[in-house]
């Protein structure tokens, strides 16, 4: 993807909806791409979280170990995000994510996002507003 395609994609993702165009440009400039095959695992429950994934194409399943049993708890599809909390903390993943098909992702790494946020704090405020809104809607 070229930078413009990344910007257009990020503009359509709710997590980035409160960011200004110049902030989205900065985020797009640090985003990389990763491709996985069917049945590939992005990460396992308990792994250290260090990346946010945006599904460009394909579909993944979110699986939790509950009382020793694997249980599918969600399906994430094109233009949806997973791992967003890992941009702001160094906690472990709460679930395993496996590809249901061939998948293409836009990926943002925590260490790059931290550097960007130090230079452009407004980006952090945009994310915080969206995450708080999500939390309020869940309660």
Backbone torsions as a table, in degrees:
resi	resn	phi	psi	omega
1	UNK	NA	140.9	173.5
2	UNK	-85.5	165.6	-175.7
3	UNK	-55.4	-42.1	-179.2
4	UNK	-61.3	-39.8	178.0
5	UNK	-64.1	-39.4	177.6
6	UNK	-63.4	-42.7	179.6
7	UNK	-62.4	-45.3	179.2
8	UNK	-61.2	-44.0	178.9
9	UNK	-61.4	-49.0	-178.9
10	UNK	-62.1	-33.8	177.8
11	UNK	-62.1	-24.6	-178.2
12	UNK	-94.8	4.2	-178.1
13	UNK	-102.3	123.5	-177.8
14	UNK	-53.6	-34.6	-179.4
15	UNK	-59.0	-27.9	-177.8
16	UNK	-102.5	5.9	-171.5
17	UNK	-63.6	-25.9	-178.4
18	UNK	-96.8	4.5	179.0
19	UNK	-85.4	145.7	175.3
20	UNK	-73.1	160.2	-178.3
21	UNK	-56.1	-42.0	-179.4
22	UNK	-67.3	-30.4	176.5
23	UNK	-71.8	-39.7	177.0
24	UNK	-63.3	-38.6	176.5
25	UNK	-57.7	-45.3	-178.6
26	UNK	-64.3	-42.2	179.0
27	UNK	-65.1	-44.3	-179.9
28	UNK	-60.1	-32.7	-177.5
29	UNK	-69.9	-20.4	177.9
30	UNK	-100.8	-5.9	-178.2
31	UNK	-77.4	137.1	176.6
32	UNK	-116.0	177.7	-179.5
33	UNK	-119.2	144.4	174.9
34	UNK	-137.2	144.8	179.4
35	UNK	-124.5	135.4	179.6
36	UNK	-129.6	155.2	177.5
37	UNK	-95.1	170.4	177.4
38	UNK	-56.0	135.6	179.2
39	UNK	74.8	-0.8	173.9
40	UNK	-68.4	147.4	178.8
41	UNK	-103.8	126.9	176.9
42	UNK	-73.6	-45.6	177.5
43	UNK	-163.0	162.0	-179.1
44	UNK	-107.8	152.0	173.5
45	UNK	-56.0	129.0	-178.8
46	UNK	99.7	-17.8	174.9
47	UNK	-65.6	153.4	174.9
48	UNK	-70.8	129.0	179.7
49	UNK	-83.6	127.9	-180.0
50	UNK	-142.2	5.9	-177.5
51	UNK	-144.2	148.1	168.4
52	UNK	-102.8	138.7	179.4
53	UNK	-118.0	133.4	171.9
54	UNK	-114.2	125.1	-178.9
55	UNK	-77.8	112.5	176.4
56	UNK	-82.2	-43.7	175.3
57	UNK	-151.7	152.2	-179.0
58	UNK	100.8	-167.1	-175.7
59	UNK	-154.3	139.5	177.7
60	UNK	-123.8	156.8	174.8
61	UNK	-111.3	139.9	178.1
62	UNK	-101.0	123.6	-173.0
63	UNK	-124.2	131.3	176.3
64	UNK	-115.1	143.5	170.3
65	UNK	-83.8	113.6	178.9
66	UNK	-122.4	114.0	-177.0
67	UNK	52.9	41.5	176.7
68	UNK	79.1	4.1	-178.6
69	UNK	-115.7	132.4	175.9
70	UNK	-73.3	126.2	-179.7
71	UNK	-129.6	125.6	176.8
72	UNK	-75.9	123.7	-176.6
73	UNK	-109.8	-15.2	179.9
74	UNK	-165.1	160.7	171.4
75	UNK	-123.7	130.0	-179.8
76	UNK	-111.4	128.6	-174.9
77	UNK	-118.3	-175.9	-178.9
78	UNK	-48.9	136.1	179.9
79	UNK	69.2	17.5	174.5
80	UNK	-109.9	161.5	-172.1
81	UNK	-116.9	146.3	169.9
82	UNK	-140.0	148.9	178.6
83	UNK	81.1	20.4	-175.8
84	UNK	-64.1	-31.1	-180.0
85	UNK	-68.2	-24.6	-179.7
86	UNK	-67.8	-13.1	175.3
87	UNK	-70.1	-20.6	-172.3
88	UNK	-121.2	-6.7	175.6
89	UNK	-142.1	166.8	-178.9
90	UNK	-110.5	38.2	-178.5
91	UNK	-85.0	171.7	-179.4
92	UNK	-83.1	156.4	178.7
93	UNK	-67.8	140.2	-177.8
94	UNK	-91.6	-3.5	-179.7
95	UNK	-157.2	167.1	173.2
96	UNK	-95.9	143.3	177.9
97	UNK	-123.9	124.1	-177.5
98	UNK	-124.7	140.8	-179.8
99	UNK	-76.1	130.4	174.4
100	UNK	-84.5	-15.6	-177.7
101	UNK	-154.7	-178.3	170.9
102	UNK	-60.9	134.0	-174.9
103	UNK	-132.6	144.6	176.4
104	UNK	-122.4	129.1	-176.1
105	UNK	-124.8	148.1	163.4
106	UNK	-97.5	130.1	-171.8
107	UNK	-124.3	136.0	176.2
108	UNK	-122.7	122.5	-178.6
109	UNK	-87.7	144.4	-176.5
110	UNK	-59.2	-45.6	-176.0
111	UNK	-63.5	-36.2	177.0
112	UNK	-70.4	-38.5	178.7
113	UNK	-66.3	-39.9	178.0
114	UNK	-59.5	-44.8	178.5
115	UNK	-61.5	-41.5	-179.8
116	UNK	-65.0	-41.9	-178.9
117	UNK	-67.5	-35.1	176.2
118	UNK	-63.0	-37.9	179.8
119	UNK	-79.9	-32.1	-176.6
120	UNK	-132.7	78.8	-175.9
121	UNK	-58.4	-25.3	-180.0
122	UNK	-58.8	-29.1	178.7
123	UNK	-62.6	-43.4	179.6
124	UNK	-62.4	-41.4	-179.7
125	UNK	-63.9	-37.3	176.5
126	UNK	-61.3	-45.4	178.2
127	UNK	-65.1	-43.8	-178.2
128	UNK	-59.7	-42.7	179.4
129	UNK	-61.0	-44.2	-179.8
130	UNK	-65.9	-44.3	-179.3
131	UNK	-64.9	-39.0	177.6
132	UNK	-65.1	-42.3	178.4
133	UNK	-59.4	-43.0	177.4
134	UNK	-61.0	-44.1	-179.3
135	UNK	-62.4	-42.8	-179.7
136	UNK	-63.7	-38.3	-179.8
137	UNK	-69.7	-23.9	178.8
138	UNK	-78.3	-26.8	-178.0
139	UNK	-86.0	NA	NA
